[in-house]
Amino acid sequence: MSLTLAIVIAVVVIALVFDYTNGFHDAANAIATSVSTRALTPRIALTLAAIMNFIGALLGQEVAKTVADVITITDDAGRTLAGLTVNHGLVVVMAGLLGAIIWNLITWYYGLPSSSSHALIGGLVGAAIAGGVAVKWETIVQKVLIPMVLSPLFGFCAAFIVMLSIMWIFRKGNPHKINRGFRGMQTVSAAALALGHGLQDAQKTMGVILLTLVIAYPATYDIETLPIWVVLLAAGAISAGTYAGGWRIMRTLGRKIIDLDPPRGFAAESVGATVLYSTAFIFHAPISTTHTITSAVMGAGATKRFNAVKWGMARTILTAWVSTFPAAALAAWACYEILALFLL
């Protein structure tokens, strides 16, 4: 087996490991609100999320192409750029993945709902800078940084407005019947959110694997076409990771930000799903499922009373959000330096 093939296999395996960690790290995003309001039991919620993640991963490819276009290793004809070897490019991708996995595990351990998406992009950027590979900053700004800021703001405001509307529409209703009705509706909204999570996050792993294949075998693969085996592997990995569950983060989203009731859970999940679908299908932007649902939970919760949201925990989460991109980049940089000693 050639060294190049061995590195390709290693990168694909590591990408699927990242996909798996993404699943159990971000599983709480889709189901924490439904579990905390007792709309679903944890195991049923995880099963539902795993199934919908798999289906969502099969529904689109544009986000994957955006991720694959973050760094420049090959030219338009698929040739490795001057000054770079194929193995050099593959090591950059491998280091980016490892940096993202390291940050995912750190934030999972502390129960912080940080963004696997931004960890991956940050890891790729950090490894690219360490390896002397060009970063497409225009893509980073337009497809990552701007959506990173706007999607949580929109999620907060939209969930606040949706929840106010629900409160006004049902202002004369029986609270017990209202809660019971929204518990049932949360099954639908949680499924929709999990579908959006699969649509967004599994595609990011597909993009990394596609980038790897284009670097190693430009005559066979191109940046515009995703092989079906890549789609199925990524969908399966994130689905398996989701089923494994992310209980630490689930507690943070479900209880430590605010004690949710079923109407607020439904409002947060509905808004989160809408944002995920629109950014994937319209803007092709790899946004953070975590940022979106967490901000929506805060927005829906703020309608109870503004100080009902535990803003101290919110500040801790915000710190993790801001830290994710540079922290994953630094971790990937360190991984590149270590890998380069053995593989280059």
N, C-alpha and C positions, 0 to 999 in steps of 0.2 A: 504493500500500500504506500502510495506517495505521501509526502508530508502535507501537500496541499489538500488531498482528499481527507487525510486524517483531521486536519484543521477544520475543513468544511463540516465533517460529521460532528466534531466537537462543538462547533458554533451552533449547528442545528439543535443538538441536544441541550446546550446551555439556553438557547432561545426558548425551547419548550419548557425547561425548568423555570425560566422567567415567567412564561405564560402561566404555568401552574401556580407560582407564588403570587402572580397577579390575581389569579382566581381566588385563592384563599385570603389574600390581603384585602381584596375589594369585594368579596362576597357580601360583606356586611352592608355595602352601599345599597344593594337592591332589597335587602330583607330586614335590616335592623328596625325600620319603622313598623313593619308589619308584625314582627315578633314582639316589639316593645308594647304595641297596642293590643296584643293577644289576638290579632286577626288570623295569624297562622302560628303553628307550633314551629320551633326551630328546625326540626328535621324535615317537615313538609316544605317549609320555606326554602331550605337549602336545595332540596330536590327540585322544586319549581325553578329556582334560580339557575341551577346547573343545566336543566333542560333548555330554558330560554336563552342562556348564554350560548349554548351550542347552536341553536337555531339562528340567533342573531349574528354569530360569526360567519354564517353562510350567506348573509344577505347583501354584502357590499365589499368593494375592494379599493375604493378611492382613498380612504384613510391610510391603507397599507402603502399605496403608492406615494403618498405624502411623506410618510416615515422613511421610506426607501430613498427619498430625494433630499434628506436632511444634510448629508455629507457627500462630497464629490470624490469618487475614487476612479470612476471610468469616464471616458468621453462619450460623445453621442453615438459613436460606432461600437461602443462596448469595450474599447481597449483600455487597459490600465494606464493611468496617466504617467507621464514621464517622471522618473525619480521614485516611483513606487513599484514594488513587486506585488504579485497576487497575494503572497503570504502576508506581506505587510498590511494590505487592505483587510485581509481576514482577521488578523490579530487586532486591528483597530475595532472591528465589529465585536469580536469576542470580549475585549476589554470593556467596551460600552455596556454590553449585557451584564457582565460581572459586577460592574459598578452599580447598575440599577438593582440587581438582585441584593447586593449588600445593603443598600439603603432601604429596600423593601423589608428586609428581615429586621433591620434596626427599628424601623417605625412600627412594624407589626409587633415586635417584642414589647414596645412601650405603649401599644394600643392607640397609636396616632394615625388617623385616617389621612395619610399623605397620598400624593398622586403617583401611581405606578407609571402613568403616561409621561409625566415630566421627569421622573427618574430615568426612564429609558432615553428620552431625548437628551437630557443632561449628560447621561453616561456616554452616549454617542458623541456629543460635542466635546466632552472632556478627553475622551480617547483620541478623537480626531486631532485636537490641538496638540496632545502629547506626541502623536505620531506624525505630525507635520502634514495632515490631510486637510484640504479646504472644507470649510463649513459654509453652507448656504444660508447666510445670515438673513437674507430676505425671506426665505421660507420660514426660518425660526421666528422672525418677528411677526409675519403675517399669519402664519398657521399655528403658532404655538403661544408666543408671548401675549399678543393682543387677545386671542380667545381665552387665555389663562386669566386675564384680568376681567374681561367682559362677561364670561359665562357665570361666574359666581355672583356678580352684581345683578345680572339679569335673573338668575335663579332665586336670589333673596327677594328682589322686588316683585317678581311674578308670583312666587308662592305667597307673599304677604297679601297681594291683591286677590288672588284666587281664594285664599282663606277668608278674607273679609267678605267676599261675595257669598261664600258658603254660609258664613255666620248670618248675613243679612237674609238670604233665601230661607234658611231654616230657623229664623229667630223665634218663631212661635211654635216650633215643633217640640215633641217630647224628647228630652235629651237621651233617654235610654234607647228609644227606637232609632234616633239619629245615629248614635254610636254603633248600634247593631247593624244598621244599614251600611255604614261606611266601613265596618269590618269586612263585610262581604265584598264591597267595591275595592278594598285594598288588595284582594287577591288579584284583581285585574291590573291595578296600578303597579303592584310589585312585579308582576310578570312583564309588564311593559318596560319597566325600568331595567330588569334583568336582560331583556332582549336588547335594549340600548347599550347596556354594558358589554354584551357579547359583540354587538355591531362595532363598537368603538375599540375596546381593548384587545380583542383577539386579532383584529386587523393590524395592530401595531407589531405584534410578533410575526405575523405574516410578512410585513414590510421588511423586517430585519432579515428573515430567512431569504426573501427574494433578493435583497441587497447582496447577501452572501453568495447566492447562486450566480448573480450577474457578474460579480467580481471574479469568481472562480471559473465560470463556464459561459463567457459572453457569447459564444457561438450558438449556444443552446437556449439560453434564457435572456429575456429582455425586461426592462423595468415596467413595461405596460401590461405584462401578462402574468397572472398568478397561476402556477400549477395547482390542479385540484388537490393533489396530495398534501401540499403545503396548507391549503385551506382546512382540510379535514384534520390534519395533525394539530394545528393551532386551536381549532374549535374543540377538539377532544381534550387538549391539555388544560385549557381555561375552564372547561366544564368540570373536569376532574378536580381541579384546584378549588373551584367554587363549592363542590360537594364536600370537600374536606373541611370547609368552614373557616371563618375568621372571627372567633368568639370574642377576642380582646377588643377588636375594633367595633364589633357589634354593640358591645356595652357602651362604648364611647358615644356612638351615634344615637343609640336608642335611649340612653338615660343621662349621660353626663353633660349633654348640651341642653336638653330640656325634656321633661316628662311629657311625652306625646299622647294625644288622644287620637281615635280613628279618623276624624275629619282632617286634622292637621297632618296625619300620616299620609292620607290620600292626596291632599293638596301638594305636599312635598314630593311624593313619588310621581304624580302626574306631571308636574312642572319639570322635574329632573328628566323624565323620559322624553318630554317634548324637546328640551334643549339638546339631548344626546342625538335624537333623530335629525333635527334640523342642521346641526353642525356636521354630522357625518354625510348626509345626502346633499346638502346645499353648499356648504363651505369646504367640505373634505378636510376638516380640521381635526387633529387628534386631541380633543379636549379631555379634561380630567373628569371621570365619573365621580370621583371622590369630592372634588371641589363643588361640582354641580349639586349633588344631593345634600351635602353638608350645609351649603348656603341656603338651599331650599328649606331644609329642616329649621334653620335659624329664622328664615323669613316667615314660615308658617307659625313657628312658635312665638315670634314677637307679637302676633296679634292677640295672644292671651293677655299679656302685658309686657312692656318692653324689657323689664328687669326679670322676666321669667326665664329668659335665655341666660345660661350660665356663661357670662362673657369672659370670665377667667379661663375656662376651658376653651372658649372660642379663640382667645389670644394664643393659647398654647398650640392649637391647631393651625392658626395663621402662621405662627413661627415655623412650624413644620412645612407648611406650603412654601413659604419664601425660601426655606433652607434646601428644599428638595433638589432643585436644579443644580445649584453649585455644589452641594454635598455629593450628589451622584456623579457629577463631573470630576470632582477631586478623587473619589473612590475609583472611578474608571481610569483616571490618569495614573494612579498608583498601580492598578492592575496591568495597564499597558507596559509600564516600566519593568514590571516583574516578568510578564510574558515575553517581552522582547529579549530578555536575557537568555531564554531557552529556545525560542522559536524563530528568531531573526538573526 
